[in-house]
Amino acid sequence: MREPWTWFALAALAFCAGNCGDDGTSSPQDDGTVADDGRAEIDADDGETDAPGADGDADAAPDATTDDGEDGPCVPVCDDGRICGATDDCGGTCMTGWCAAGSTCTDGSCTCDDVDCFGTCCGAREVCATGTCCAPDCAARTCGLDTRCGSPCGTCTTGICDGGTCGTPACTPVAPEEVARPYRVHRNALAVDSSGLPHVLYSGDTLDWDGSYRVVHAVRSDGAWAKQIIDTVDQWGANFWADTDTADRVHAGYFPISTEGGPPRYATNASGTWLFSWPPLAGATDVRFLGADGRPHYFYAESGWRHLTDVDGLWTSESLGYLGGDCSFDIDPDGHVHAACLEGVCDLPRGYTETLVYQTNASGDWLRTNVADLADCMRGGPSDVKVDSSGTVHLAYIDSGMRYATNAGGSWAVEDLDPTRRGTHALAVDGTGRPHVVFAADGRTFYAVRGSGGWRIDDVDASSTSNEPVIRTDGIGRAHLLYSLDGSGDSRLMYAARCP
């Protein structure tokens, strides 16, 4: 049993706990505020007991031990040079207010609100041009590139950009002309922007040649070719593919063709200057590249076919399974893959021939249909596949001659493009769904376009060494052609344009 004096002492302590100052004397109430020692107080207004630091504020800072060892409210510290994402010493994170103007703290790092131009955050209306922030001047232009920053001012849904305004000027052909004289001609790339200007990527130019192969970007404007060296590869050059996106920026894939050339590369000037990356394609074979949607897409053979693309800055690969050999690919506006491949074994004496097969995952699952059984095995490379804006599929391929197939009518229809000639070829489809084909046969370059009356074939270049043709179309249906003349010690890269 407690002694009577202990009950008296306990009562006195209880009274003093809420009413005594440091000297043990009575002190006034603080209207529900937190005492210096963080203990609960009696609210003078309603007599209710508040939790430490409450005072009706659910977001009050938690208690912590102060410098003198007593409990007290924790004061976050972020103004002593701490970087974005650092701890504030109170269990929180310094997330705002510590990034430079025009940037925001996201996931522990400062990121630009608009455009990151090599570590500098550009303003809301600025672009990164040649490594610096620049404000485009598009006051008098609705399309094409502005003259101040070289930035796109807009694109044309129909026609082409003519002097900063969308229109449909008369189609003007271009006679065969020399782009460059590379030491050796390899597979070169051609792309066409919304102004109808051709962009060419190639290697091996003699421009300031010093024993290595330069990767050159050439653009034709006002009848002349402007050239820029953007990279260097080893002594064997490279194979190229290229596309332009809706902002007229170039996306290129190239693959050094010697064992010492290093991994395949991806290059783009989407930021206003050329940037490079190295996709994880070591050991890949039969590489194909597409980039018209503003992202790089690589298709390659590795235990079946695979598709590699850049998703939010990360290279992501997916298996397409076994589709066949000698495949060509295209991607529709919804991101679905379309493939044309050859299946079977060619052995004519035993009666074995190949089949041209079309496959797509547009429905979610891979579906395949046989397009044609080939009567002849002497073909000039894989078929070419293109999907137009309406979803119609077009194929160009080689059998006993040049052939064309389409599913425009709901089922596959095959027709002769040129029954007597065949060779390496390329296919393009313009905005009206009209197919254009360029092919090299008998050492010459031929251009074919399909109209209401059938196929019209033009003899573009009668040189005896024509090879590796490439074709693109612009907004008025004009066909741009790139091909090589690979003579002994006299290799030339040639360009021409034809009207439908």
Secondary structure, DSSP 4 states (H G I P E B T S, - for coil): ---HHHHHHHHHHHHHHHHB-TTSSB----TTPPPTT----B-TTT-PBPPTT-TT-TTPPPEEE-TTS-EEE------SSPPTT-B-SSS-B--SS-S-TTEEEETTEEEESS-EETTEEPPTT-EEETTEEE----TT-SSEE-TTT--EEE--SSSEEETTEEE-PPP--EEEEEEE--SS----EEEE-TTS-EEEEEE---TT--SSEEEEEEEEETTEEEEEEEEEE-TT-EEEEEEE-TTS-EEEEEEE-STTS-S-EEEE-TTSS-EEE--S-TT-EEEEEE-TTSS-EEEEESSSEEEEEEETTEEEEEEEE---EEEEEEE-TT--EEEEEEES--BGGGTB--EEEEEE-TTSS-EEEEEEE-S----SS--EEEE-TTS-EEEEEESSSEEEEE-TTSS-EEEEEESS---SEEEEE-TTS-EEEEEEETTEEEEEEEETTEEEEEEEE--TTEEEEEEEE-TT--EEEEEEEEETTEEEEEEEEE--
